[in-house]
Amino acid sequence: PAPAPAPAPAPAPAPAAVDDPPALAAESVEGCKVASCTSPWPREEFIRCCALLGDCEQVLCGTNQGRAVVLQRKGGDWSCKYKNRSCQYTSVGADERDRVSILGDARGGISVVSLCGSFPGYTFSAHQGHVMNVFFRGTCEGGEQTVAYTGDNSEGGGEIRRWAVDPRTGAILLLAVIRCDNRCRITCLLEHRVGDL
């Protein structure tokens, strides 16, 4: 008799959706709970910057492929707040009430992102070099707008920019530019000093 036909190969599993945050599993390490990825993003995407949010129960992270995500400390759940594949985030900061965030890009852009869903996020060109630092400091007169600082490492001389940001609408206004000479490329800022400028 003729040999039985070979069984058809099983269909290949569908590729994971790269736009979905990874599932996290809690593991015990010497009695401590830690979060580890069990369904990773593509190997080439990774977190480049992060900032603790006000209650220290959440971490806001920016990736090298333009994703802004929030990690919950309890349970390890992720939520994606904004995505712009043309960005490579190098810095991130949020206001003290966790309403609005700015993420700095390796090409000089900044992204303004709502952490509570009050406006759609957007990105615009703001600096000449890598945006190495973002942080928020206080509020404008009247208390409706919060103040943010961004700093870059451009070769022509780093710049620090001071912004007023409306957490409800995402509107942003440039208040001041502090320019350094051409020998200075900003790589870090001290918040308590720059906050007094």
LINQUI-V61700 format. One record per residue. N is the residue number from 1. PSI is psi in radians with two decimals (none if undefined). Layout:
[[N:PSI] [N:PSI]]
This chain:
[[1:2.61] [2:2.52] [3:2.58] [4:2.47] [5:2.56] [6:2.50] [7:2.56] [8:2.48] [9:2.54] [10:2.49] [11:2.52] [12:2.50] [13:2.54] [14:2.44] [15:2.58] [16:2.53] [17:2.03] [18:-0.28] [19:-0.09] [20:2.38] [21:2.67] [22:2.60] [23:2.48] [24:2.50] [25:2.43] [26:2.28] [27:2.65] [28:2.16] [29:1.87] [30:0.78] [31:-0.02] [32:2.60] [33:2.21] [34:2.78] [35:2.36] [36:2.56] [37:2.29] [38:-0.25] [39:1.39] [40:2.80] [41:3.04] [42:2.53] [43:-0.53] [44:-0.09] [45:2.30] [46:2.81] [47:2.28] [48:-0.33] [49:2.69] [50:2.78] [51:2.33] [52:2.40] [53:2.98] [54:-0.72] [55:0.03] [56:0.26] [57:-0.13] [58:2.63] [59:2.26] [60:2.20] [61:2.56] [62:2.40] [63:2.94] [64:-0.02] [65:0.50] [66:0.56] [67:2.35] [68:2.07] [69:2.68] [70:2.23] [71:2.21] [72:2.27] [73:-0.75] [74:2.07] [75:-0.37] [76:0.42] [77:2.56] [78:2.60] [79:2.33] [80:2.14] [81:-0.45] [82:2.63] [83:2.26] [84:1.79] [85:-0.23] [86:-0.11] [87:2.67] [88:1.69] [89:2.34] [90:-0.22] [91:2.74] [92:2.59] [93:2.77] [94:2.69] [95:2.86] [96:-0.29] [97:0.20] [98:0.77] [99:-0.64] [100:2.62] [101:2.67] [102:2.32] [103:2.31] [104:2.52] [105:2.66] [106:-0.28] [107:0.15] [108:-0.04] [109:2.84] [110:2.52] [111:2.29] [112:2.10] [113:2.32] [114:2.32] [115:-0.13] [116:0.17] [117:0.36] [118:-0.25] [119:2.71] [120:2.44] [121:2.75] [122:2.87] [123:2.48] [124:2.80] [125:2.25] [126:-0.48] [127:2.91] [128:-0.59] [129:-2.98] [130:2.35] [131:1.77] [132:-0.36] [133:2.47] [134:2.28] [135:2.76] [136:2.55] [137:1.76] [138:-2.91] [139:2.82] [140:2.95] [141:2.27] [142:-0.40] [143:0.03] [144:-0.47] [145:2.52] [146:2.70] [147:2.34] [148:2.66] [149:2.47] [150:2.53] [151:2.52] [152:2.93] [153:0.59] [154:2.55] [155:-0.54] [156:0.01] [157:2.12] [158:2.71] [159:2.51] [160:2.25] [161:2.40] [162:2.27] [163:2.66] [164:2.21] [165:2.29] [166:1.95] [167:-0.33] [168:-0.64] [169:-0.29] [170:0.01] [171:2.41] [172:2.44] [173:2.26] [174:2.15] [175:-0.64] [176:2.69] [177:2.17] [178:2.00] [179:2.42] [180:2.88] [181:3.04] [182:0.00] [183:-0.04] [184:2.16] [185:1.97] [186:2.22] [187:-0.28] [188:2.73] [189:2.54] [190:2.04] [191:-0.73] [192:-0.35] [193:-0.87] [194:-0.51] [195:-0.29] [196:-0.04] [197:none]]
